[in-house]
Amino acid sequence: MKKEGHSSRILLTTSIILVVFSIILWIVISQFFNVVDANVESSLENKFSLYLSAMIGLFLILSLFTVSRVIYHFTKPVDELTLVARKLASGDYKARASVSEFKDLGSLAVSINQIARNGQETQIVRSMEKERLKTLIESIGSSLLMLGRGGTVNLMNGVFAQTFHTSSSDAIGKSYKEIGLPLAAEQLIEQVFLSEQVHEQQIRMQQEYGPLDLTVYGAPVIGRHGNWLGIIVVFHDISKIIKLEEVRKDFVANVSHELRTPVTSIKGFAETLLDGALSDPDISRDFITIIEKESGRLHSLVTDLLELSGIEQHGFTLNISEVNAATTIQEATQLVSGKLAEKQMTIEIEEMSDLVMEADSGRLMQVLVNLLINAITYSKQGTTIRISGRKDDHSVLISIADEGIGIEKEKLQRVFERFYRADLARSRDSGGTGLGLAIVKHLLEAHHGSIWVESELGEGSVFFIKLPIHQPSHSIE
């Protein structure tokens, strides 16, 4: 068995002493003690000397073996305790010492094992706390950055890395000025370092997909004893809130503008009539006709607003039934036949069969009529509208193509917004409210469908409607 530590050193020392003692003993016996008679033959004397040497050698071997076993027995517990203590010092709290039969060493082993158990429990608790903190930091929906006293990055979460296009391996240990933060964020961090107080600021970053609005919150991190540890910076993404606020402002401004025009016209012509124009039948008839037209436009606007509000409400429901899209398209074209005749336009419908699906027939009719009116409004006189439809395993696709003025590419994504008009003058002349396509989009989304448009300026537009054959979580009785 390999001996280490105290036992090996003591055994080596003892072995050297025994060897030296044996050599001295042999020399003393052979030189100073005449144990063999002088008349004895030399051969017999040599045999005796050899025998004496063998006995001394055997004594030496037996002594070494006995001493080594005794030393090992007494020093082994000390070596084990030393080894366990070194493992504990290096952080290995799983190490345990054997309890020795010697009272003092046994008590020491029990104490060391208790220290190891306490250290292991503390290590487990710290590991769990570290894992919880890591999970918490990664679960935060906002970008988080922690800086040390020197301004170097100590910690960041995945949201921060994704937002600022970096990684922990690239940023940890670097200065906050070297990781690509916006200038406004760097200035806020400097203010926190200088004032040691909380600072908050709203900033805007330009990303590939558009502007990103952030609220930057920086606060100093103070230890239990008041020592300065660094600062923590949190970036809250408020882009959706800003977008909603902009939509709200645009909506209020657009509604106010749309309402002001007919109200102003009605008020102006009514005042003119009251000021004496009633006495002239021709003028009064013209004014009353204009008032009737503007009041109709006002009524349409309010009706569309209420319709859109109702669709967007959480409790909005559809009356789902089996609908033949081909039949609904035929009925929709009949409803707009008057407007077609006014502009001497025609509709070509491709032969469609087996376009049966689950939908709200009334709402689907509303969608088709709105799209047909939109196509008629923005098409030239004497042109043709083409309607086609096809069906696959899961959905029905309907397209409505016109030969109108077309839509600029940069405006294609906005045509479904409330009050957005690709051609403001033409839309106002038609009496449209600017809400038709927004209503269409919301109705299709309520059917778990979608709508998109392809257009070439000056050549016309094609609106595509895609609806599922079967509505999710719905059965037809």
GUDO-851776 format. One line per field, with one value per residue (C-alpha): residue number from 1; x, y, z. Coordinates in nm, 2 decimals. Each point is the difference from the previous one (the first is absolute). Layout:
residues N
logu <- NUM/...
x <- X/...
y <- Y/...
z <- Z/...
***
This chain:
residues 477
logu <- 1/2/3/4/5/6/7/8/9/10/11/12/13/14/15/16/17/18/19/20/21/22/23/24/25/26/27/28/29/30/31/32/33/34/35/36/37/38/39/40/41/42/43/44/45/46/47/48/49/50/51/52/53/54/55/56/57/58/59/60/61/62/63/64/65/66/67/68/69/70/71/72/73/74/75/76/77/78/79/80/81/82/83/84/85/86/87/88/89/90/91/92/93/94/95/96/97/98/99/100/101/102/103/104/105/106/107/108/109/110/111/112/113/114/115/116/117/118/119/120/121/122/123/124/125/126/127/128/129/130/131/132/133/134/135/136/137/138/139/140/141/142/143/144/145/146/147/148/149/150/151/152/153/154/155/156/157/158/159/160/161/162/163/164/165/166/167/168/169/170/171/172/173/174/175/176/177/178/179/180/181/182/183/184/185/186/187/188/189/190/191/192/193/194/195/196/197/198/199/200/201/202/203/204/205/206/207/208/209/210/211/212/213/214/215/216/217/218/219/220/221/222/223/224/225/226/227/228/229/230/231/232/233/234/235/236/237/238/239/240/241/242/243/244/245/246/247/248/249/250/251/252/253/254/255/256/257/258/259/260/261/262/263/264/265/266/267/268/269/270/271/272/273/274/275/276/277/278/279/280/281/282/283/284/285/286/287/288/289/290/291/292/293/294/295/296/297/298/299/300/301/302/303/304/305/306/307/308/309/310/311/312/313/314/315/316/317/318/319/320/321/322/323/324/325/326/327/328/329/330/331/332/333/334/335/336/337/338/339/340/341/342/343/344/345/346/347/348/349/350/351/352/353/354/355/356/357/358/359/360/361/362/363/364/365/366/367/368/369/370/371/372/373/374/375/376/377/378/379/380/381/382/383/384/385/386/387/388/389/390/391/392/393/394/395/396/397/398/399/400/401/402/403/404/405/406/407/408/409/410/411/412/413/414/415/416/417/418/419/420/421/422/423/424/425/426/427/428/429/430/431/432/433/434/435/436/437/438/439/440/441/442/443/444/445/446/447/448/449/450/451/452/453/454/455/456/457/458/459/460/461/462/463/464/465/466/467/468/469/470/471/472/473/474/475/476/477
x <- 0.00/0.13/0.08/-0.03/0.05/0.12/0.03/0.23/0.24/0.00/0.06/0.28/0.17/-0.04/0.13/0.31/0.06/-0.05/0.23/0.27/-0.05/0.03/0.32/0.15/-0.11/0.16/0.32/0.02/-0.07/0.24/0.29/-0.02/-0.14/0.21/-0.28/0.19/0.30/0.33/0.07/-0.32/0.05/-0.06/-0.27/-0.20/0.06/-0.13/-0.31/-0.06/0.05/-0.25/-0.25/0.04/-0.05/-0.31/-0.14/0.06/-0.16/-0.30/-0.03/0.02/-0.27/-0.23/0.06/-0.08/-0.32/-0.11/0.08/-0.17/-0.32/0.00/0.08/-0.26/-0.26/0.06/0.06/-0.27/-0.29/0.22/0.07/-0.37/-0.10/0.26/-0.12/-0.37/0.10/0.17/-0.30/-0.23/0.24/-0.03/-0.38/-0.07/-0.26/-0.09/0.32/-0.03/0.25/0.00/-0.06/0.32/0.01/0.22/-0.21/0.16/0.03/-0.36/-0.13/0.19/-0.14/-0.35/0.05/0.15/-0.29/-0.25/0.18/-0.02/-0.37/-0.07/0.21/-0.18/-0.34/0.11/0.14/-0.33/-0.20/0.23/-0.03/-0.38/0.00/0.23/-0.22/-0.31/0.17/0.11/-0.35/-0.15/0.24/-0.06/-0.38/-0.02/-0.15/0.22/0.37/0.21/0.36/0.22/0.32/0.28/0.16/0.24/-0.28/0.07/-0.28/-0.05/-0.34/-0.25/-0.31/-0.11/-0.24/0.28/0.22/-0.28/-0.10/0.36/0.13/0.27/0.08/0.12/0.34/0.06/-0.12/0.09/0.31/-0.02/-0.09/-0.36/0.13/0.13/-0.32/-0.20/-0.24/-0.18/0.17/-0.30/0.03/0.38/-0.07/-0.26/0.24/0.26/-0.25/-0.08/0.38/0.05/-0.31/-0.05/-0.37/-0.28/-0.05/-0.26/-0.03/-0.19/0.21/-0.07/0.23/-0.01/-0.02/-0.02/-0.38/-0.07/0.04/0.03/-0.12/0.16/-0.02/0.34/0.01/0.34/0.05/0.31/0.06/0.10/0.12/-0.11/0.27/-0.06/0.28/-0.04/-0.03/-0.09/-0.33/-0.28/-0.16/-0.34/-0.13/-0.38/-0.14/-0.29/-0.03/-0.35/-0.12/0.14/-0.16/-0.34/0.03/0.08/-0.29/-0.23/0.12/-0.04/-0.34/-0.12/0.15/-0.15/-0.35/0.00/0.10/-0.25/-0.28/0.10/-0.04/-0.37/-0.10/0.16/-0.18/-0.34/0.05/0.11/-0.29/-0.25/0.11/-0.02/-0.35/-0.10/0.16/-0.26/0.09/-0.33/-0.18/0.16/-0.13/0.28/0.28/-0.18/-0.05/0.37/0.10/-0.23/0.13/0.35/-0.10/-0.17/0.31/0.23/-0.23/0.00/0.38/-0.01/-0.24/0.22/0.31/-0.17/-0.15/0.35/0.15/-0.26/0.05/0.37/-0.03/-0.24/0.23/0.30/-0.19/0.09/-0.35/-0.04/-0.14/-0.07/-0.30/0.19/-0.17/0.09/0.04/0.06/0.25/-0.10/-0.36/0.09/0.23/-0.29/-0.23/0.26/0.04/-0.38/0.01/0.26/-0.15/-0.14/0.35/0.14/-0.26/0.08/0.37/-0.09/0.22/-0.03/0.09/0.14/-0.03/0.21/-0.19/0.02/-0.14/0.00/0.11/-0.20/0.14/-0.09/-0.06/-0.25/-0.19/-0.11/0.35/0.16/-0.25/0.10/0.37/-0.06/-0.23/0.26/0.28/-0.22/-0.10/0.37/0.09/-0.27/0.09/0.37/-0.05/-0.03/-0.33/-0.07/0.26/-0.05/0.02/0.10/-0.09/0.15/0.00/0.16/0.01/0.27/0.00/-0.03/-0.11/-0.18/0.18/-0.20/0.15/-0.16/0.21/-0.08/0.15/0.02/0.26/0.20/0.18/0.36/0.21/0.08/-0.37/-0.10/0.05/-0.22/-0.31/-0.17/0.05/-0.29/-0.06/0.30/-0.07/0.24/-0.16/-0.15/-0.18/-0.16/-0.11/-0.16/-0.19/-0.14/-0.14/0.21/0.07/0.35/-0.11/-0.11/0.33/0.06/-0.35/0.08/0.33/-0.15/-0.29/0.24/0.22/-0.31/-0.04/0.37/0.07/0.22/0.01/0.28/0.04/0.23/0.01/0.18/-0.04/-0.22/-0.08/-0.24/-0.01/-0.08/-0.15/0.04/-0.23/0.10/-0.25/0.02/-0.24/-0.08/-0.01/0.20/-0.19/-0.33/-0.24/-0.29/-0.32
y <- 0.00/0.34/0.22/0.37/0.30/-0.05/-0.38/0.01/0.25/-0.17/-0.34/0.13/0.15/-0.31/-0.22/0.20/-0.01/-0.38/-0.06/0.21/-0.17/-0.34/0.09/0.14/-0.31/-0.23/0.19/0.01/-0.37/-0.10/0.23/0.05/-0.33/-0.31/-0.24/-0.27/-0.18/0.07/-0.37/-0.03/-0.06/0.30/-0.17/-0.06/0.36/0.12/-0.20/0.14/0.36/-0.08/-0.14/0.31/0.23/-0.19/0.02/0.37/0.05/-0.21/0.21/0.31/-0.12/-0.11/0.33/0.20/-0.19/0.03/0.37/0.07/-0.17/0.18/0.34/-0.05/-0.10/0.32/0.25/-0.12/0.19/0.32/-0.04/-0.05/0.30/0.21/-0.12/0.07/0.35/0.08/-0.11/0.21/0.30/-0.05/0.00/-0.37/-0.03/-0.36/-0.13/-0.18/-0.12/-0.35/0.01/-0.13/-0.23/0.25/0.23/0.33/-0.08/-0.13/0.32/0.20/-0.22/0.05/0.38/0.00/-0.20/0.24/0.29/-0.19/-0.06/0.37/0.11/-0.24/0.13/0.36/-0.09/-0.16/0.30/0.24/-0.21/0.01/0.37/0.05/-0.20/0.18/0.34/-0.11/-0.12/0.32/0.22/-0.20/0.00/0.38/0.14/0.31/0.04/-0.01/0.11/0.00/0.20/-0.01/0.29/0.06/0.00/-0.35/-0.24/-0.26/-0.14/0.01/-0.20/-0.15/0.27/0.26/-0.21/-0.04/0.37/0.13/-0.28/-0.12/-0.30/-0.05/-0.14/0.31/0.26/-0.13/0.19/0.28/0.36/0.10/0.24/-0.29/-0.21/0.22/0.18/0.31/0.33/0.10/-0.32/0.05/0.36/-0.13/-0.26/0.28/0.20/-0.29/-0.05/0.37/0.06/-0.34/0.05/-0.16/0.14/-0.08/0.10/-0.09/-0.06/-0.12/-0.24/-0.07/-0.37/-0.19/-0.05/0.35/0.23/-0.15/0.21/-0.07/0.13/-0.02/-0.03/0.02/-0.04/-0.04/-0.34/0.06/-0.29/-0.07/0.21/0.29/-0.09/0.09/-0.32/0.15/0.08/-0.19/0.11/-0.12/0.07/-0.03/-0.04/0.24/-0.02/-0.15/0.26/0.28/-0.16/-0.02/0.36/0.11/-0.20/0.15/0.35/-0.07/-0.15/0.31/0.23/-0.19/-0.03/0.37/0.09/-0.24/0.13/0.37/-0.01/-0.10/0.18/0.32/-0.04/-0.06/0.29/0.24/-0.08/0.00/0.34/0.12/-0.12/0.17/0.32/0.02/-0.26/-0.18/0.26/-0.13/-0.35/-0.09/0.10/-0.15/-0.33/-0.02/0.08/-0.25/-0.26/0.07/-0.02/-0.33/-0.13/0.11/-0.13/-0.34/0.01/0.08/-0.29/-0.24/0.11/-0.05/-0.33/-0.13/0.12/-0.19/-0.30/-0.01/0.05/-0.29/-0.23/0.09/-0.07/-0.32/-0.13/0.02/-0.33/-0.14/-0.20/-0.29/-0.22/-0.18/0.26/-0.04/0.28/-0.02/0.08/0.28/0.16/-0.01/0.17/0.26/0.10/0.05/0.24/0.22/-0.03/0.36/0.15/-0.22/0.14/0.36/-0.05/-0.23/-0.27/-0.38/-0.29/-0.33/-0.30/-0.31/-0.32/-0.12/-0.32/-0.16/0.31/-0.11/0.11/0.10/0.38/0.26/0.06/0.35/0.11/-0.17/0.19/0.32/-0.07/-0.07/0.31/0.23/-0.14/0.03/0.36/0.08/-0.15/0.20/0.32/-0.01/-0.14/0.19/0.02/-0.29/-0.24/-0.36/-0.16/-0.36/-0.24/-0.35/-0.26/-0.33/-0.25/-0.22/-0.25/0.26/0.34/0.20/0.27/0.28/0.28/0.32/0.18/0.34/0.22/0.31/0.26/-0.24/0.05/0.11/-0.27/0.20/0.04/-0.37/-0.08/0.30/-0.04/-0.20/0.27/0.20/0.32/-0.07/0.10/-0.09/0.28/0.26/0.21/-0.30/-0.16/0.32/0.05/-0.36/0.08/-0.28/0.01/-0.15/-0.29/-0.26/-0.19/0.02/-0.16/-0.27/-0.09/-0.03/-0.21/-0.24/-0.02/-0.09/-0.29/-0.10/0.11/0.26/0.26/0.16/0.20/0.01/0.31/0.17/0.38/0.09/-0.36/-0.11/-0.20/-0.35/-0.07/-0.36/-0.15/-0.32/-0.18/-0.34/-0.27/-0.09/0.25/-0.10/-0.13/0.01/-0.27/0.03/-0.17
z <- 0.00/-0.09/0.30/-0.02/0.22/0.36/-0.02/-0.30/0.15/0.35/-0.17/-0.21/0.31/0.21/-0.28/-0.03/0.37/0.01/-0.29/0.15/0.34/-0.16/-0.18/0.32/0.19/-0.26/0.01/0.38/0.03/-0.27/0.10/0.37/0.13/-0.06/-0.01/-0.20/0.14/-0.17/-0.06/-0.20/-0.37/-0.23/-0.19/0.31/0.10/-0.33/0.04/0.34/-0.13/-0.28/0.25/0.22/-0.30/-0.10/0.35/0.02/-0.35/0.10/0.32/-0.22/-0.23/0.28/0.18/-0.31/-0.07/0.37/0.02/-0.33/0.10/0.34/-0.16/-0.28/0.26/0.20/-0.28/-0.25/0.17/0.00/-0.37/-0.07/0.20/-0.18/-0.34/0.09/0.13/-0.33/-0.20/0.22/-0.05/-0.38/0.01/-0.01/0.28/-0.09/0.16/0.33/0.26/0.16/0.38/0.16/0.30/0.17/0.21/-0.09/-0.37/0.00/0.14/-0.25/-0.29/0.13/0.01/-0.35/-0.13/0.16/-0.17/-0.33/0.04/0.08/-0.29/-0.23/0.11/-0.04/-0.35/-0.10/0.13/-0.19/-0.31/0.02/0.06/-0.29/-0.23/0.12/-0.06/-0.34/-0.09/0.14/-0.20/-0.32/0.05/0.03/-0.32/0.01/-0.08/0.31/0.04/0.31/0.02/0.25/0.18/-0.29/-0.26/-0.13/-0.09/0.27/-0.10/-0.28/-0.09/-0.33/-0.09/0.02/-0.22/-0.25/0.00/-0.04/-0.22/0.24/0.23/0.35/-0.12/-0.21/0.25/0.35/0.13/-0.26/0.08/-0.06/-0.27/-0.20/-0.04/-0.24/0.23/-0.13/0.09/0.22/0.20/0.05/0.12/0.25/0.14/0.04/0.20/0.23/0.06/0.08/0.21/0.15/-0.04/-0.21/-0.35/-0.26/-0.37/-0.31/-0.31/-0.36/-0.19/-0.38/-0.07/-0.33/0.05/0.11/0.30/0.35/0.29/0.34/0.35/0.16/0.38/0.17/0.38/0.22/0.18/0.36/0.23/0.35/0.15/-0.23/-0.24/-0.37/-0.21/-0.34/-0.18/-0.16/-0.32/-0.13/-0.35/-0.02/-0.35/-0.03/-0.38/0.01/0.25/-0.22/-0.30/0.17/0.11/-0.35/-0.14/0.26/-0.08/-0.38/0.06/0.20/-0.26/-0.29/0.16/0.08/-0.35/-0.16/0.22/-0.04/-0.38/-0.02/0.31/-0.13/-0.33/0.17/0.24/-0.28/-0.24/0.29/0.10/-0.36/-0.02/0.33/-0.13/-0.28/-0.26/0.08/-0.20/-0.32/-0.08/-0.24/0.24/0.30/-0.18/-0.09/0.35/0.15/-0.24/0.11/0.37/-0.07/-0.17/0.28/0.27/-0.18/0.00/0.37/0.06/-0.20/0.20/0.34/-0.12/-0.11/0.33/0.20/-0.23/0.05/0.37/0.03/-0.20/0.22/0.32/0.19/0.00/-0.38/-0.14/-0.35/-0.12/-0.15/-0.26/-0.32/-0.27/-0.38/-0.08/-0.37/0.07/0.24/-0.26/-0.25/0.25/0.08/-0.36/-0.03/0.30/-0.17/-0.35/0.02/0.07/-0.29/-0.23/0.10/-0.11/-0.29/0.16/-0.02/0.22/-0.12/0.24/-0.07/0.02/0.36/0.15/0.34/0.20/0.30/0.34/0.35/0.03/0.10/-0.32/0.08/0.10/-0.30/-0.22/0.17/-0.07/-0.37/-0.05/0.17/-0.22/-0.32/0.08/0.07/-0.34/-0.18/0.18/-0.10/-0.35/-0.33/-0.18/-0.24/0.16/0.13/0.34/0.01/0.28/0.04/0.27/0.08/0.28/0.15/0.29/0.27/-0.14/-0.26/-0.19/-0.18/-0.20/-0.13/-0.27/-0.14/-0.27/0.22/0.09/0.21/0.33/0.06/0.16/0.31/0.06/-0.04/0.37/0.11/-0.21/0.28/0.26/0.12/-0.21/-0.22/-0.36/-0.28/-0.22/0.23/-0.26/-0.18/0.33/0.13/-0.33/0.03/0.34/0.17/0.37/-0.02/0.23/-0.26/-0.03/0.38/0.05/-0.26/0.17/0.34/-0.13/-0.17/0.31/0.20/-0.25/0.06/-0.35/-0.16/-0.28/-0.20/-0.31/-0.30/-0.22/-0.28/-0.03/-0.30/-0.08/0.28/0.32/0.11/0.34/0.13/0.27/0.17/0.23/0.17/-0.11/0.36/0.28/0.30/0.30/-0.19/-0.12/-0.24/0.13
***
